[in-house]
Amino acid sequence: MNTYTEKYQPNTWKHINPYGEWLSTFQWKYIATLRPYWRINENTGETYFNKLIRLNAVESLFYVTEPDEANFNNYHIHMLINIPYLDEKVLMNLIGHKKNTKIVNYLTEVRNNEAVSHYCSKGIGKGALAHNFYNNKV
């Protein structure tokens, strides 16, 4: 079961999450969750974000750093990425972690653009530490 497309139905988020509604107007190809074993802060997601937007292949990118449910003392990072091809090894190399194989906790192609947009933005204004958006056409 794909929790991002089946557990969170977009219709239940529409009026609760206007940021998610706006994000869903962009096309996303991949969703990733980064959950490093070290403590992350508001700069961690921004560092990864800046490394990825340097690539000409990245059309759109969104990230949010939100509290981790598995470890209440830490955070995790959700990313929505529009890039022609991506896998875990490529993503790890792009963000500068060639040897750390556990940083990419989840990576898959997006099946429901609206659902992942709302899911990834659910913490904005409710405990999310940081977020940012990039589109090469805007």
Contacts in CASP RR format, 6 or more apart in sequence:
PFRMAT RR
TARGET T0000
AUTHOR 0000-0000-0000
METHOD contacts of the structure
MODEL  1
MNTYTEKYQPNTWKHINPYGEWLSTFQWKYIATLRPYWRINENTGETYFN
KLIRLNAVESLFYVTEPDEANFNNYHIHMLINIPYLDEKVLMNLIGHKKN
TKIVNYLTEVRNNEAVSHYCSKGIGKGALAHNFYNNKV
1 7 0 8 1.000
2 108 0 8 1.000
2 111 0 8 1.000
4 31 0 8 1.000
4 108 0 8 1.000
4 110 0 8 1.000
4 112 0 8 1.000
4 115 0 8 1.000
4 116 0 8 1.000
4 119 0 8 1.000
5 111 0 8 1.000
5 112 0 8 1.000
5 115 0 8 1.000
5 116 0 8 1.000
8 115 0 8 1.000
8 118 0 8 1.000
8 119 0 8 1.000
9 115 0 8 1.000
10 24 0 8 1.000
10 112 0 8 1.000
10 114 0 8 1.000
10 115 0 8 1.000
10 118 0 8 1.000
13 20 0 8 1.000
13 21 0 8 1.000
13 118 0 8 1.000
13 122 0 8 1.000
14 21 0 8 1.000
14 118 0 8 1.000
17 118 0 8 1.000
17 121 0 8 1.000
17 122 0 8 1.000
17 124 0 8 1.000
19 121 0 8 1.000
19 124 0 8 1.000
20 117 0 8 1.000
20 118 0 8 1.000
20 120 0 8 1.000
20 121 0 8 1.000
21 117 0 8 1.000
21 118 0 8 1.000
23 62 0 8 1.000
23 80 0 8 1.000
23 117 0 8 1.000
23 118 0 8 1.000
23 120 0 8 1.000
23 121 0 8 1.000
23 133 0 8 1.000
24 113 0 8 1.000
24 114 0 8 1.000
24 117 0 8 1.000
24 118 0 8 1.000
26 60 0 8 1.000
26 62 0 8 1.000
26 82 0 8 1.000
26 117 0 8 1.000
26 135 0 8 1.000
27 59 0 8 1.000
27 60 0 8 1.000
27 82 0 8 1.000
27 113 0 8 1.000
28 60 0 8 1.000
28 62 0 8 1.000
28 80 0 8 1.000
28 81 0 8 1.000
28 82 0 8 1.000
28 110 0 8 1.000
28 113 0 8 1.000
28 116 0 8 1.000
28 117 0 8 1.000
29 81 0 8 1.000
29 82 0 8 1.000
29 83 0 8 1.000
29 84 0 8 1.000
29 86 0 8 1.000
29 109 0 8 1.000
29 110 0 8 1.000
30 79 0 8 1.000
30 80 0 8 1.000
30 81 0 8 1.000
30 82 0 8 1.000
30 83 0 8 1.000
30 86 0 8 1.000
30 107 0 8 1.000
30 108 0 8 1.000
30 109 0 8 1.000
30 110 0 8 1.000
31 78 0 8 1.000
31 79 0 8 1.000
31 80 0 8 1.000
31 81 0 8 1.000
31 106 0 8 1.000
31 107 0 8 1.000
31 108 0 8 1.000
31 110 0 8 1.000
31 116 0 8 1.000
31 120 0 8 1.000
32 78 0 8 1.000
32 79 0 8 1.000
32 81 0 8 1.000
32 86 0 8 1.000
32 91 0 8 1.000
32 104 0 8 1.000
32 106 0 8 1.000
32 107 0 8 1.000
33 76 0 8 1.000
33 77 0 8 1.000
33 78 0 8 1.000
33 79 0 8 1.000
33 104 0 8 1.000
33 105 0 8 1.000
33 106 0 8 1.000
33 107 0 8 1.000
34 45 0 8 1.000
34 48 0 8 1.000
34 76 0 8 1.000
34 77 0 8 1.000
34 79 0 8 1.000
34 95 0 8 1.000
34 103 0 8 1.000
34 104 0 8 1.000
34 105 0 8 1.000
35 68 0 8 1.000
35 70 0 8 1.000
35 76 0 8 1.000
35 77 0 8 1.000
35 102 0 8 1.000
35 103 0 8 1.000
35 105 0 8 1.000
36 44 0 8 1.000
36 100 0 8 1.000
36 102 0 8 1.000
36 103 0 8 1.000
37 102 0 8 1.000
39 73 0 8 1.000
39 74 0 8 1.000
40 65 0 8 1.000
40 74 0 8 1.000
40 75 0 8 1.000
40 76 0 8 1.000
40 77 0 8 1.000
41 75 0 8 1.000
41 129 0 8 1.000
42 65 0 8 1.000
42 129 0 8 1.000
42 130 0 8 1.000
43 130 0 8 1.000
44 65 0 8 1.000
44 75 0 8 1.000
44 77 0 8 1.000
45 63 0 8 1.000
45 65 0 8 1.000
45 77 0 8 1.000
45 130 0 8 1.000
45 132 0 8 1.000
46 63 0 8 1.000
46 130 0 8 1.000
46 132 0 8 1.000
47 95 0 8 1.000
48 63 0 8 1.000
48 77 0 8 1.000
48 79 0 8 1.000
48 95 0 8 1.000
49 61 0 8 1.000
49 63 0 8 1.000
49 132 0 8 1.000
49 134 0 8 1.000
51 94 0 8 1.000
51 95 0 8 1.000
51 96 0 8 1.000
52 58 0 8 1.000
52 61 0 8 1.000
52 79 0 8 1.000
52 81 0 8 1.000
52 94 0 8 1.000
52 95 0 8 1.000
53 61 0 8 1.000
53 134 0 8 1.000
55 83 0 8 1.000
55 94 0 8 1.000
57 83 0 8 1.000
57 84 0 8 1.000
58 81 0 8 1.000
58 82 0 8 1.000
58 83 0 8 1.000
58 134 0 8 1.000
58 136 0 8 1.000
59 82 0 8 1.000
59 83 0 8 1.000
59 135 0 8 1.000
59 136 0 8 1.000
59 137 0 8 1.000
60 80 0 8 1.000
60 81 0 8 1.000
60 82 0 8 1.000
60 133 0 8 1.000
60 134 0 8 1.000
60 135 0 8 1.000
60 136 0 8 1.000
61 79 0 8 1.000
61 80 0 8 1.000
61 81 0 8 1.000
61 82 0 8 1.000
61 133 0 8 1.000
61 134 0 8 1.000
61 135 0 8 1.000
62 79 0 8 1.000
62 80 0 8 1.000
62 120 0 8 1.000
62 121 0 8 1.000
62 131 0 8 1.000
62 132 0 8 1.000
62 133 0 8 1.000
62 134 0 8 1.000
63 77 0 8 1.000
63 78 0 8 1.000
63 79 0 8 1.000
63 80 0 8 1.000
63 131 0 8 1.000
63 132 0 8 1.000
64 77 0 8 1.000
64 78 0 8 1.000
64 120 0 8 1.000
64 121 0 8 1.000
64 123 0 8 1.000
64 124 0 8 1.000
64 128 0 8 1.000
64 130 0 8 1.000
64 131 0 8 1.000
65 75 0 8 1.000
65 76 0 8 1.000
65 77 0 8 1.000
65 128 0 8 1.000
65 129 0 8 1.000
65 130 0 8 1.000
65 131 0 8 1.000
66 75 0 8 1.000
66 76 0 8 1.000
66 77 0 8 1.000
66 78 0 8 1.000
66 122 0 8 1.000
66 123 0 8 1.000
66 127 0 8 1.000
66 128 0 8 1.000
66 129 0 8 1.000
67 75 0 8 1.000
67 127 0 8 1.000
67 128 0 8 1.000
67 129 0 8 1.000
68 74 0 8 1.000
68 75 0 8 1.000
68 76 0 8 1.000
75 129 0 8 1.000
76 105 0 8 1.000
78 119 0 8 1.000
78 120 0 8 1.000
79 120 0 8 1.000
80 110 0 8 1.000
80 116 0 8 1.000
80 117 0 8 1.000
80 120 0 8 1.000
86 107 0 8 1.000
87 107 0 8 1.000
88 101 0 8 1.000
88 104 0 8 1.000
88 107 0 8 1.000
91 104 0 8 1.000
91 107 0 8 1.000
92 98 0 8 1.000
92 100 0 8 1.000
92 101 0 8 1.000
92 103 0 8 1.000
92 104 0 8 1.000
95 103 0 8 1.000
97 103 0 8 1.000
110 116 0 8 1.000
121 131 0 8 1.000
124 131 0 8 1.000
END
